[in-house]
Amino acid sequence: MRMVRLVLVALCVCLCAACGSPLQCGELEYDADEHQCVCPAGRHAIDGACVALVGDGGIVGDAGDGSAPTDASSAQELGDTGVDGSVSLCPEGWADCDSSDDNGCETQLDTLAHCGGCGDACGWACEHGVCNDAIAIAAGGLHSCALREAGDVVCWGDNEYGQLGDGTTLDSLVPVRVAGLQNAVAISSSRGSHTCALLESGQVLCWGANNSGQLGNGETSTAQPTPVPVLSPGAAFVGVSAGSNSTCAWRSSGEALCWGYNGSGQIGDGTEERRVVPTPVEGIDDAIAMRVGGGHACAIRSGRTLECWGSNAHGQLGDGTDGAGVPDRADSASPTAVANLGPSVYSIGAGLWNTCAVLAAGGLRCWGRNSEGQVGDGTTTLRNAPTTVRGLESGVLGVDGGTFHACALISTGAVECWGRNNEGELGDGTSVDRSAPGPVALRGAAIALATGVAHSCVVTAEGAVECWGRNLAGNLGDGTTLSRTTPVAVLPPAVSSE
C-alpha cells in the first residue's frame, strides 16, 4: 500500500493582516497566531475534510478512535487520492478497487474475489492474502483428499483408520489438514482406507489403515493417523498409486515396486506373500505410470505398452483370459501383457474388478467385470480384453474406476460416467444405471478426476472441488451425509492460523 505524508493545506487565508475578526472556518478551527483555518488536534485535512488516520496507514472514518474498520461501512472515509482518482490510503485489509474516491475503500481483501489485491481471485481458498486452491484429487472408500497449490493436503469423510491424516480417528464432514504434510506433488487413495502422497524430494508418505502392510513402513495391524515414510532406500519415486489394501510406486529409474496384501499376486513378485515394504515387480524396470485396482495392478512401460498382474477373476488383466468370476482361477502373480493395445497407451485407470486405458489418440478402452455396465460398451457382458467405450473414441484425457462405475475426463473439461448409479455416482441427476457414458452435470470445467467406491470428485479449472454420489461419512465434503445425484461444492478448508 502506497504511504503518503498528508500536508495540511490552508483552506482559508486572511487577505488583509489588519482584519479585526476571525475567518469563517466552518468545521475547522481558527488559528489566531497564523491567521488561518486548521483541523482540530488529532485530525488531518484531506480534500477539504478533517479525518483521523491509523498510524501511517489507514483511515478509520469519522470515529477517530484509532481502531481498524470491521466492515465496508467503517472503511468509507476518503483517503488521499492519486492521479487516477483512486484512494491511495486505505486501512489494512481494505482497498479501493473501483478507482473512485466517491465510496472510498469499498473492497475487503483476503477474500475469494480479492485475495492478495484487487481482482486477485481464488477458486477455493484464500489464506493470508495468497490463493491456496486445489490442483489434484483422490477418492477412497468413504473419504476424499485434495492436494493444494501450497503443497499441503486436506481430506474429509470417514476417518475410522486415520485415513484423513489429521492425527485423529474422528470423521469430518469438511476438509481438514493432513498433519505436518508439506511439499506434496501427488496424492492417491483408491477404494480403501489409506492414503499416500509423493513429496518433491521423491519420498512417499502414507497414512490410515495398515492391516496388510499397505503403508509400507515395515509394520502391519497398526493404523497410522498421520503420515509415515515408506521404507525404501534408493532412487527417488516419481509416482504412487494406492489400491484397496496394497500400494505401488515407481522410481525415476523406472523400477516398479509394490507392497501390502498379496493374496491374488497383486504385488507382482511371483508370489502371494504379503509384503510390508516396497518389493520389486518382476521384469518391470521402465515403468512410467502405475495404477492399483482392488486385487490387481498395471504399469505403462516406456514403450507405451501395458502390463497387468494380480486378480483376474473377471478378466481385469486384459490378456484374453478370465476366471469366470471365480477367484484365483486365472490370477497372475507376474506381469502379463494386455492384449490388442500395442505401443499406444497414454494413461490408465483401475476399478475394483475392471481396468481402462486411454490411447495416444484419445480413445478409451475398458475391460473386466461388466455386470453394471462399467466397461461402457453398451452391454453388461464380461470383457477379458480391451473393448471400445461407446462414444469415447477421441478426446479423452484421463479415466478412473470405482467399484461398479467409471468416469472419464474429456479435453473440453467435461466428465462422463457409466455403470451403477443407485447412489448418484454417475452425477447425471438420476439413479438409473448406464452401460454407456453420459455427461456429469458439473458446475465448472474439470481439470482432475478421481473415483471412490461409489462417489467421484473433480477439481475445476478455477481450483474448486466438486463431488457427487454416496456420502455416508461426509466424503462429499459439503457438510452433510446426504448422497447427491449431481455435483456439490466441497466446502473450503478452515484458514490456518500459521
C-alpha positions in Angstrom: 0.0 0.0 0.0 1.5 3.3 -1.0 2.0 5.5 2.0 2.0 9.3 1.6 2.5 12.2 4.0 -0.5 14.4 4.4 0.3 18.1 4.1 -2.1 20.5 5.7 -3.2 23.0 3.1 -4.7 26.2 4.3 -8.3 26.2 3.2 -8.8 29.9 4.1 -6.3 32.7 4.4 -6.8 36.2 5.6 -6.1 38.6 2.7 -5.7 41.6 5.0 -3.4 41.5 8.0 -5.4 44.2 9.7 -8.6 42.1 9.7 -10.1 42.5 13.1 -12.3 39.4 13.2 -11.5 35.6 12.8 -12.1 33.8 9.5 -15.3 31.8 8.8 -13.8 28.3 9.2 -16.9 26.1 9.4 -15.9 22.8 11.0 -12.2 23.9 11.1 -10.7 25.9 13.9 -9.3 29.4 13.6 -5.6 29.8 14.4 -5.3 33.4 15.5 -1.5 33.4 15.5 -1.2 32.0 12.0 -4.4 33.7 10.7 -5.7 30.5 9.1 -8.2 27.6 9.5 -6.8 24.4 10.8 -8.2 20.9 11.7 -8.7 20.0 15.4 -5.9 18.1 17.2 -5.6 14.5 16.0 -7.2 15.1 12.6 -5.8 16.0 9.2 -7.1 17.9 6.2 -7.8 15.8 3.2 -9.8 17.1 0.2 -11.4 19.8 2.4 -12.4 17.5 5.3 -10.8 16.6 8.6 -10.2 12.9 9.1 -8.4 10.7 11.5 -5.6 8.3 10.5 -4.5 5.0 11.8 -0.8 5.4 12.4 0.8 6.0 9.0 -1.6 4.0 7.0 -5.4 3.6 7.1 -8.4 5.8 7.5 -10.9 4.8 10.2 -13.7 7.1 9.2 -15.3 9.7 11.4 -14.8 7.7 14.6 -11.2 9.0 15.2 -10.6 6.2 17.7 -7.6 4.7 16.0 -9.3 1.3 15.5 -9.3 -0.7 12.3 -12.5 -1.0 10.3 -14.5 -4.1 10.7 -16.8 -3.8 7.7 -17.3 -1.7 4.5 -19.3 1.0 6.2 -16.5 1.9 8.5 -13.9 2.0 5.7 -15.7 4.5 3.5 -13.9 7.7 4.6 -11.9 9.1 1.7 -8.1 8.8 1.7 -5.5 10.7 -0.3 -6.4 10.4 -3.9 -3.8 9.5 -6.6 -3.5 10.8 -10.1 -6.1 8.3 -11.4 -8.7 9.4 -8.8 -8.4 6.2 -6.7 -7.9 6.2 -3.0 -4.2 5.6 -2.1 -4.6 5.3 1.6 -6.8 2.5 2.9 -6.9 0.6 6.2 -5.2 -2.7 6.4 -7.3 -5.4 4.7 -9.3 -3.0 2.5 -8.7 -1.5 -1.0 -10.2 1.0 -3.4 -10.8 -1.4 -6.3 -13.2 0.7 -8.4 -10.7 3.6 -8.8 -13.2 6.1 -7.5 -12.9 8.3 -4.5 -16.7 8.6 -4.2 -17.0 5.5 -2.0 -13.5 5.2 -0.6 -12.0 1.9 0.4 -15.0 -0.2 -0.6 -13.4 -3.7 -1.1 -12.4 -6.1 1.6 -9.2 -8.1 0.8 -8.3 -11.7 1.9 -11.5 -12.9 0.2 -12.0 -15.3 -2.7 -12.8 -12.4 -5.1 -9.9 -10.2 -3.9 -7.3 -12.3 -2.1 -4.0 -10.5 -2.3 -5.3 -7.4 -4.0 -8.0 -6.1 -6.3 -9.2 -8.8 -8.7 -6.8 -11.5 -7.3 -9.5 -14.2 -7.4 -9.2 -17.7 -5.8 -11.4 -20.6 -6.7 -11.5 -22.4 -3.3 -9.3 -20.9 -0.6 -7.6 -17.6 0.2 -5.2 -17.8 3.1 -3.4 -14.7 4.4 -3.5 -13.0 1.1 -2.4 -16.0 -1.0 -4.6 -18.3 -3.0 -4.3 -22.0 -2.0 -6.6 -23.8 -4.4 -6.9 -27.5 -5.2 -4.7 -28.9 -8.0 -5.3 -32.7 -7.6 -7.9 -35.0 -6.1 -8.1 -38.5 -4.7 -11.1 -40.6 -3.6 -11.0 -43.6 -1.3 -13.7 -45.9 0.1 -15.6 -43.3 2.1 -13.1 -40.4 2.2 -11.6 -37.9 -0.3 -8.4 -35.8 -0.3 -7.2 -32.7 -2.3 -3.7 -31.6 -3.0 -3.4 -27.8 -2.9 -1.1 -25.2 -4.6 1.0 -24.7 -1.4 1.9 -28.4 -1.3 -0.4 -29.2 1.6 -3.2 -31.8 1.6 -6.7 -31.7 3.0 -9.0 -34.7 3.5 -12.6 -35.3 4.6 -15.1 -38.1 5.3 -14.5 -41.4 7.0 -11.6 -41.5 9.5 -12.0 -44.8 11.3 -8.4 -45.8 10.5 -6.9 -42.3 10.4 -7.1 -42.0 6.7 -7.7 -38.2 6.9 -4.2 -37.9 8.4 -5.1 -35.2 10.9 -4.0 -37.2 14.0 -7.4 -38.3 15.0 -9.9 -41.0 14.1 -12.9 -38.6 14.0 -14.9 -38.3 10.8 -15.1 -34.9 9.2 -17.8 -33.5 7.0 -15.5 -30.8 5.8 -11.8 -30.7 4.7 -9.2 -30.9 7.4 -5.4 -30.6 7.0 -3.1 -33.7 6.9 -0.8 -33.1 9.9 2.7 -32.0 9.1 2.5 -32.7 5.4 4.3 -30.2 3.2 5.7 -30.1 -0.3 3.5 -32.8 -1.7 3.2 -33.1 -5.5 0.8 -36.0 -5.9 -1.7 -38.0 -3.8 -3.6 -41.3 -4.2 -6.3 -43.2 -2.4 -8.5 -45.7 -4.2 -11.4 -47.6 -2.7 -9.5 -48.4 0.5 -8.9 -46.7 3.9 -5.4 -45.4 3.4 -3.9 -42.5 1.5 -0.4 -41.8 0.1 1.4 -38.7 -1.0 4.5 -38.1 -3.1 6.8 -35.3 -2.0 9.0 -33.0 -4.1 12.0 -34.9 -2.7 10.8 -38.2 -4.2 9.8 -39.6 -0.8 6.5 -41.3 -0.4 4.4 -41.0 2.8 1.3 -42.9 3.7 -1.3 -42.9 6.5 -4.5 -44.7 7.5 -5.3 -48.5 7.6 -2.3 -50.8 7.7 -3.8 -54.3 8.3 -1.9 -55.7 5.3 1.2 -53.6 5.4 -0.2 -51.2 2.7 1.6 -48.2 4.3 5.0 -49.7 3.5 6.6 -48.8 6.9 7.6 -52.4 7.8 4.6 -53.0 10.1 1.1 -54.4 10.0 -2.0 -54.1 12.1 -1.2 -50.6 13.4 -3.2 -47.9 11.7 -1.4 -44.5 11.4 -3.5 -41.3 11.8 -0.6 -39.2 10.5 1.8 -39.7 7.6 4.7 -42.2 8.0 7.5 -42.7 5.5 7.6 -45.7 3.2 10.7 -47.6 3.9 12.5 -47.8 0.6 16.1 -46.5 0.2 17.2 -45.9 -3.4 16.3 -43.7 -6.3 13.6 -41.1 -5.9 10.0 -42.1 -6.5 8.1 -40.2 -9.2 4.6 -41.6 -8.7 2.4 -43.6 -6.3 -0.9 -45.4 -6.5 -2.9 -46.7 -3.5 -5.3 -49.5 -4.0 -7.8 -51.3 -1.7 -5.2 -52.8 0.6 -2.0 -52.6 -1.4 0.2 -49.8 -2.9 2.6 -49.4 -5.8 5.1 -46.7 -6.7 7.7 -46.3 -9.4 11.1 -44.7 -9.3 12.8 -42.2 -11.6 14.9 -45.1 -12.8 11.7 -46.9 -14.0 11.8 -49.6 -11.3 8.3 -50.6 -10.2 7.6 -51.6 -6.6 4.5 -52.7 -4.7 3.6 -53.6 -1.1 0.7 -54.8 1.1 -1.8 -57.5 0.6 -0.7 -60.1 -2.0 -3.4 -62.9 -1.9 -4.0 -62.6 -5.6 -0.5 -61.8 -6.7 -1.0 -58.1 -6.9 2.5 -57.3 -5.7 3.8 -58.8 -8.9 6.8 -60.5 -7.4 5.8 -64.0 -8.5 4.4 -65.0 -5.0 1.3 -64.5 -2.9 3.2 -63.5 0.2 2.2 -60.2 1.9 4.9 -57.5 1.7 5.3 -54.8 4.3 7.9 -52.8 2.5 8.3 -52.0 -1.2 9.1 -55.1 -3.3 10.2 -55.0 -7.0 7.7 -56.1 -9.6 9.1 -58.9 -11.7 10.6 -57.6 -15.0 9.3 -54.0 -14.8 12.3 -51.7 -14.9 11.0 -49.0 -17.1 7.6 -48.0 -15.7 6.3 -44.5 -16.5 2.9 -44.9 -14.7 1.1 -47.4 -12.5 -2.4 -47.9 -11.2 -3.7 -50.3 -8.5 -7.2 -51.7 -8.5 -9.0 -53.9 -6.0 -6.7 -57.0 -6.3 -4.7 -56.2 -9.4 -2.2 -53.6 -10.6 -1.0 -52.3 -14.0 2.0 -50.5 -15.3 2.7 -48.5 -18.5 6.2 -49.2 -19.8 8.5 -46.8 -21.6 7.4 -48.2 -25.0 3.8 -47.3 -24.1 2.8 -50.9 -23.7 0.6 -52.0 -20.8 1.2 -55.0 -18.4 -1.1 -56.1 -15.5 -0.9 -58.7 -12.7 -2.9 -60.0 -9.8 -6.6 -61.0 -9.7 -8.2 -62.0 -13.0 -11.5 -63.4 -11.9 -13.3 -61.0 -14.1 -10.8 -60.6 -16.9 -9.4 -57.4 -15.4 -5.8 -58.2 -16.6 -7.0 -57.9 -20.2 -4.9 -60.7 -21.6 -7.9 -62.6 -23.1 -8.4 -64.9 -20.2 -10.7 -64.8 -17.1 -11.8 -66.9 -14.2 -15.5 -66.7 -15.0 -15.9 -64.8 -11.7 -14.1 -67.4 -9.7 -11.3 -66.0 -7.5 -7.7 -67.3 -8.1 -8.7 -69.3 -11.2 -6.9 -67.1 -13.7 -4.8 -64.9 -11.5 -1.2 -64.0 -12.4 1.5 -63.2 -9.8 3.7 -61.8 -12.5 3.1 -59.1 -15.1 1.3 -60.2 -18.3 0.8 -58.1 -21.5 -2.6 -56.6 -22.1 -4.0 -57.8 -25.5 -4.7 -55.7 -28.6 -3.4 -52.3 -27.4 0.1 -52.1 -28.8 2.5 -49.3 -28.0 -0.2 -46.6 -27.7 -1.2 -46.4 -24.0 -1.3 -42.8 -22.7 -2.8 -43.2 -19.2 -4.7 -45.9 -17.2 -7.3 -46.2 -14.6 -8.2 -49.2 -12.4 -11.5 -50.1 -10.7 -12.2 -52.8 -8.2 -12.6 -55.5 -10.9 -12.0 -53.7 -14.2 -9.4 -51.6 -16.0 -9.3 -48.8 -18.6 -6.7 -47.3 -20.8 -6.6 -44.0 -22.7 -4.8 -44.4 -26.0 -2.4 -41.8 -27.5 -5.1 -40.7 -30.0 -7.5 -40.0 -27.1 -9.7 -43.1 -27.5 -10.8 -45.1 -24.4 -10.7 -48.9 -24.0 -12.0 -50.8 -20.9 -12.3 -54.4 -19.8 -13.1 -56.7 -16.9 -16.3 -57.1 -14.9 -19.3 -55.5 -16.6 -22.3 -56.6 -14.6 -23.5 -53.0 -14.1 -22.2 -51.7 -17.5 -18.9 -50.4 -16.0 -17.0 -51.3 -19.2 -19.1 -48.7 -21.0 -19.6 -50.6 -24.3 -23.4 -50.6 -24.1 -23.6 -54.1 -22.7 -23.3 -56.0 -19.4 -21.1 -58.7 -20.9 -17.8 -59.5 -19.2 -14.9 -58.4 -21.3 -11.5 -60.1 -20.8 -9.7 -57.9 -23.4 -9.8 -54.2 -24.2 -13.1 -53.0 -25.6 -14.0 -49.6 -27.1 -16.0 -47.4 -24.8 -19.1 -46.2 -26.7 -18.9 -42.6 -27.8 -15.4 -42.0 -26.4 -13.2 -42.8 -29.5 -11.3 -39.5 -29.0 -10.7 -36.5 -26.8 -10.2 -38.5 -23.5 -7.5 -37.2 -21.2 -7.9 -39.4 -18.1 -10.0 -42.2 -16.6 -10.7 -43.7 -13.2 -12.8 -46.6 -11.9 -14.8 -47.2 -8.8 -16.4 -50.5 -7.7 -19.2 -50.6 -10.2 -18.8 -47.4 -12.1 -16.1 -45.5 -14.1 -15.6 -41.9 -15.2 -13.6 -40.2 -17.9 -12.2 -36.7 -18.1 -12.6 -35.1 -21.6 -10.4 -32.5 -23.2 -13.2 -30.0 -23.1 -13.3 -30.1 -19.3 -16.4 -32.3 -19.3 -16.7 -35.6 -17.4 -18.7 -38.6 -18.5 -19.6 -41.6 -16.3 -21.2 -45.0 -16.7 -22.1 -48.1 -14.7 -24.1 -48.4 -11.5 -26.0 -45.3 -10.4 -28.1 -46.3 -7.4 -26.4 -43.7 -5.2 -25.9 -41.0 -7.8 -22.4 -41.9 -8.6 -22.8 -41.1 -12.3 -23.7 -37.4 -11.4 -26.4 -37.1 -14.0 -29.3 -36.2 -11.7 -30.8 -39.7 -11.8 -30.3 -43.1 -10.1 -30.6 -45.0 -13.4 -27.7 -47.3 -14.4 -25.9 -46.6 -17.7 -24.0 -49.1 -19.8 -22.5 -46.3 -21.9 -21.1 -42.9 -20.9 -23.3 -39.9 -20.1 -22.4 -36.4 -19.0 -22.0 -35.3 -15.4 -23.8 -32.1 -14.5 -20.7 -30.2 -13.5 -20.7 -26.7 -12.1 -17.4 -25.8 -13.9 -14.9 -27.3 -16.3 -12.8 -30.1 -14.7 -9.0 -30.5 -14.8 -8.6 -33.5 -12.5 -10.8 -36.5 -11.7 -11.0 -39.3 -9.1 -13.5 -42.0 -8.3 -14.0 -43.8 -5.0 -16.1 -46.9 -4.2 -19.4 -45.1 -5.1 -18.5 -41.4 -5.3 -16.5 -39.2 -7.6 -14.8 -35.8 -7.3 -13.2 -33.3 -9.7 -11.0 -30.2 -9.4 -12.4 -27.4 -11.6 -10.4 -25.0 -13.7 -10.9 -22.4 -11.0 -9.3 -24.6 -8.4 -12.5 -25.5 -6.6 -13.6 -29.1 -5.8 -16.9 -30.8 -6.6 -18.1 -34.3 -5.6 -21.2 -36.5 -6.1 -22.5 -39.9 -5.2 -22.5 -41.8 -1.9 -22.0 -39.6 1.1 -22.3 -41.9 4.1 -19.4 -40.5 6.1 -19.3 -36.9 4.7 -16.9 -37.9 1.8 -18.6 -35.3 -0.5 -17.3 -32.6 1.8 -20.4 -30.4 1.7 -21.0 -30.5 5.4 -23.7 -33.2 5.2 -24.1 -37.0 4.9 -26.7 -36.8 2.1 -25.9 -38.7 -1.1 -26.0 -36.5 -4.2 -27.0 -37.3 -7.8 -25.4 -34.1 -9.1 -22.1 -32.5 -8.1 -22.0 -30.3 -5.0 -19.3 -27.8 -4.0 -16.8 -29.1 -1.4 -16.6 -26.5 1.4 -13.2 -24.8 1.7 -10.8 -25.7 4.5 -10.6 -23.5 7.5 -7.8 -20.9 7.2 -4.7 -21.9 9.0 -3.5 -19.8 11.9 0.1 -20.1 10.8 
